[in-house]
């Protein structure tokens, strides 16, 4: 019984840490793609797109999804 509650706690902690890591990663990608001033609008649209996906729980491939949407703009 104690092992089950320990596993549940570990899953919750891992989920929170994964979400924080994804948010940090999206912000770093945003900063890197904003370096050339011309791409600020595309980088902002990509960041909002990724935040929407993370909010919905679609956080499988953060980097590739960001750059695929960045390339579409």
Secondary structure per residue as TSV (DSSP state, phi and psi in degrees):
chain	resnum	aa	ss	phi	psi
A	1	X	-	360.0	-43.3
A	2	X	H	-66.3	-33.7
A	3	X	H	-65.9	-37.7
A	4	X	H	-64.9	-42.4
A	5	X	H	-69.7	-32.3
A	6	X	H	-66.8	-40.7
A	7	X	H	-66.1	-38.9
A	8	X	H	-64.6	-42.1
A	9	X	H	-63.5	-42.5
A	10	X	H	-63.6	-39.0
A	11	X	H	-64.2	-40.7
A	12	X	H	-65.9	-43.7
A	13	X	H	-64.0	-43.7
A	14	X	H	-64.0	-37.4
A	15	X	H	-64.9	-42.7
A	16	X	H	-66.6	-43.2
A	17	X	H	-66.2	-36.5
A	18	X	H	-66.4	-39.8
A	19	X	H	-65.8	-42.5
A	20	X	H	-64.1	-41.1
A	21	X	H	-63.1	-42.0
A	22	X	H	-63.8	-40.1
A	23	X	H	-64.7	-41.8
A	24	X	H	-64.3	-41.3
A	25	X	H	-64.3	-43.1
A	26	X	H	-63.7	-39.2
A	27	X	H	-67.3	-38.2
A	28	X	H	-65.9	-42.8
A	29	X	H	-61.8	-39.9
A	30	X	H	-61.2	-45.6
A	31	X	H	-64.8	-39.5
A	32	X	H	-68.3	-37.0
A	33	X	H	-83.2	-8.8
A	34	X	T	-91.2	-4.5
A	35	X	S	-57.0	-51.5
A	36	X	S	-75.2	124.6
A	37	X	G	-60.5	-25.5
A	38	X	G	-65.3	-28.2
A	39	X	G	-96.2	14.9
A	40	X	H	-62.8	-41.8
A	41	X	H	-65.0	-43.1
A	42	X	H	-66.1	-40.4
A	43	X	H	-66.5	-38.6
A	44	X	H	-66.5	-42.3
A	45	X	H	-63.8	-39.7
A	46	X	H	-66.7	-39.6
A	47	X	H	-64.9	-44.2
A	48	X	H	-63.1	-39.5
A	49	X	H	-60.4	-45.2
A	50	X	H	-68.9	-38.5
A	51	X	H	-63.5	-37.5
A	52	X	H	-64.5	-42.9
A	53	X	H	-65.8	-40.3
A	54	X	H	-66.2	-35.8
A	55	X	H	-65.6	-35.7
A	56	X	H	-80.1	-9.8
A	57	X	T	91.5	13.0
A	58	X	-	-95.5	69.2
A	59	X	-	-114.2	42.7
A	60	X	S	-72.2	-52.6
A	61	X	-	-127.2	87.4
A	62	X	H	-67.3	-48.9
A	63	X	H	-68.4	-47.7
A	64	X	H	-67.0	-36.0
A	65	X	H	-66.6	-40.6
A	66	X	H	-61.8	-49.7
A	67	X	H	-72.8	-28.0
A	68	X	H	-68.7	-40.4
A	69	X	H	-71.7	-33.9
A	70	X	H	-62.9	-39.4
A	71	X	H	-71.3	-27.1
A	72	X	H	-72.3	-25.5
A	73	X	-	-81.2	360.0
